[in-house]
């Protein structure tokens, strides 16, 4: 998936068919927000995408570059 930086925030610029299908299946299961990570060795979670609306929420302090490529991440497990 590729994100686009806009004046009002961040939005999805392009999405692969398998990502769209995966988000639709998660939405059907009731999962609203899915983590998004950077690609590469660090693979840091940058924020999350709403599986129904494709709205993007970045984590505090996270900046992206215009047209940045990100990947869907598995859900984070809360630490005890």
SERO-4910 file (N, C-alpha, C, O; in steps of 0.05 Angstrom, whole numbers):
BEGIN
 pado doro    nc1    nc2    nc3   cac1   cac2   cac3    cc1    cc2    cc3    oc1    oc2    oc3
  Unk    A     17    -23      0      0      0      0     18     24      0     40     24     11
  Unk    A      9     45    -13     24     70    -14      7     92     -2    -17     95     -9
  Unk    A     19    108     16      6    130     29     13    156     16     36    159      6
  Unk    A     -5    175     16      0    201      5     -3    222     27    -23    222     42
  Unk    A     16    239     28     16    261     48      0    284     37      6    294     15
  Unk    A    -20    293     52    -37    315     43    -36    337     65    -26    332     87
  Unk    A    -47    360     58    -48    382     78    -65    374    102    -58    381    125
  Unk    A    -86    359     97   -104    352    119    -96    326    133   -110    317    151
  Unk    A    -74    314    125    -65    289    138    -54    270    118    -41    277     98
  Unk    A    -60    244    122    -49    223    105    -72    206     95    -91    201    110
  Unk    A    -71    198     69    -92    181     58    -79    160     41    -56    161     33
  Unk    A    -94    139     35    -85    117     18    -84    127    -11   -104    138    -22
  Unk    A    -61    124    -24    -59    132    -52    -65    108    -70    -79    110    -90
  Unk    A    -53     85    -62    -58     60    -78    -58     36    -59    -44     36    -38
  Unk    A    -73     16    -66    -75     -8    -50    -76    -32    -68    -89    -32    -90
  Unk    A    -62    -53    -60    -61    -77    -76    -87    -93    -72    -99    -92    -51
  Unk    A    -95   -109    -92   -120   -124    -89   -120   -143    -64   -141   -144    -51
  Unk    A    -98   -156    -58    -98   -174    -35   -101   -158     -9   -113   -168     10
  Unk    A    -90   -133     -8    -93   -117     16   -122   -108     19   -133   -108     42
  Unk    A   -135   -101     -3   -163    -93     -2   -180   -117      8   -199   -113     24
  Unk    A   -175   -141     -2   -190   -165      6   -185   -171     36   -204   -178     50
  Unk    A   -160   -168     44   -154   -173     72   -168   -154     91   -179   -162    111
  Unk    A   -167   -128     84   -181   -108    100   -211   -113    101   -224   -110    122
  Unk    A   -223   -121     78   -252   -127     77   -258   -151     95   -279   -151    109
  Unk    A   -241   -171     96   -246   -195    113   -244   -187    142   -259   -197    159
  Unk    A   -225   -170    149   -222   -161    177   -246   -144    185   -255   -146    207
  Unk    A   -256   -127    167   -279   -110    173   -303   -128    178   -319   -123    196
  Unk    A   -306   -150    162   -328   -168    166   -327   -182    193   -347   -190    205
  Unk    A   -302   -186    204   -298   -199    230   -300   -179    253   -299   -186    276
  Unk    A   -304   -153    246   -307   -133    267   -281   -118    274   -281   -102    292
  Unk    A   -259   -125    261   -234   -111    266   -234    -84    252   -236    -82    228
  Unk    A   -233    -62    268   -235    -36    256   -208    -24    248   -204    -14    226
  Unk    A   -188    -26    266   -162    -13    261   -140    -35    258   -138    -52    275
  Unk    A   -125    -33    237   -104    -52    230    -77    -37    230    -75    -16    216
  Unk    A    -56    -47    244    -31    -34    244    -18    -32    216    -21    -51    200
  Unk    A     -3    -11    212     13     -7    187     42     -4    196     48     10    215
  Unk    A     60    -17    181     89    -16    187    105     -6    163     96     -8    140
  Unk    A    128      5    170    147     12    149    159    -15    138    157    -35    151
  Unk    A    170    -13    114    183    -37    103    213    -36    109    223    -14    116
  Unk    A    226    -58    107    255    -59    112    261    -72    138    244    -83    151
  Unk    A    286    -70    146    296    -84    169    283    -74    195    278    -90    213
  Unk    A    277    -48    197    266    -38    222    237    -46    225    228    -53    247
  Unk    A    221    -44    204    193    -52    205    177    -41    228    163    -55    241
  Unk    A    181    -15    233    167     -2    255    138      3    249    131     10    227
  Unk    A    121     -1    270     93      6    267     90     36    266     99     50    284
  Unk    A     79     46    244     76     75    240     49     86    248     47    110    256
  Unk    A     29     69    248      2     77    254    -17     55    247    -10     32    250
  Unk    A    -41     63    239    -61     42    233    -81     53    212    -84     77    208
  Unk    A    -95     33    199   -114     40    179   -141     28    187   -142      6    197
  Unk    A   -162     43    182   -189     33    188   -197     14    165   -196     21    142
  Unk    A   -205    -11    172   -211    -31    152   -236    -25    136   -240    -38    115
  Unk    A   -252     -7    146   -277      0    131   -274     25    115   -283     26     92
  Unk    A   -262     46    127   -261     72    114   -234     79    101   -232     98     86
  Unk    A   -214     64    108   -186     68    100   -175     94    111   -155    104    101
  Unk    A   -187    105    132   -176    128    147   -149    119    159   -146     96    168
  Unk    A   -130    137    160   -104    132    171   -100    147    197   -106    171    198
  Unk    A    -90    134    217    -81    147    242    -52    141    246    -45    117    249
  Unk    A    -35    161    247     -7    157    252     -2    158    282    -16    172    296
  Unk    A     19    144    291     27    146    319     38    173    324     49    186    306
  Unk    A     36    183    349     48    209    356     78    210    348     93    192    354
  Unk    A     85    232    336    113    237    328    122    224    302    144    228    293
  Unk    A    104    208    290    111    194    265    106    213    241     85    225    239
  Unk    A    126    215    224    124    231    199    128    211    176    145    193    178
  Unk    A    114    214    155    118    198    131    126    216    108    121    240    109
  Unk    A    139    204     88    145    219     64    122    215     45    107    195     47
  Unk    A    119    233     26     97    231      7    101    206    -10    124    200    -19
  Unk    A     80    191    -14     79    166    -30     96    144    -16    108    128    -30
  Unk    A     96    143     10    110    123     25     96     96     23     72     94     25
  Unk    A    112     75     20    102     48     19    102     37     47    121     39     62
  Unk    A     79     25     54     75     12     81     63    -15     77     53    -21     55
  Unk    A     64    -32     97     52    -58     96     33    -62    119     36    -50    140
  Unk    A     13    -79    115     -5    -86    137     10   -103    157     26   -121    149
  Unk    A      6    -99    183     20   -113    203      1   -131    219    -23   -126    219
  Unk    A     12   -152    231     -6   -168    248    -13   -151    272      2   -133    280
  Unk    A    -36   -157    285    -44   -141    309    -23   -144    330    -11   -165    334
  Unk    A    -19   -122    344      0   -122    367    -12   -135    391    -36   -132    396
  Unk    A      4   -151    405     -5   -164    429      2   -147    453     25   -139    456
  Unk    A    -19   -140    469    -13   -123    492      7   -136    511      6   -160    516
  Unk    A     26   -121    521     46   -131    540     35   -129    568     21   -110    574
  Unk    A     42   -149    584     33   -148    612     54   -137    631     49   -135    655
***
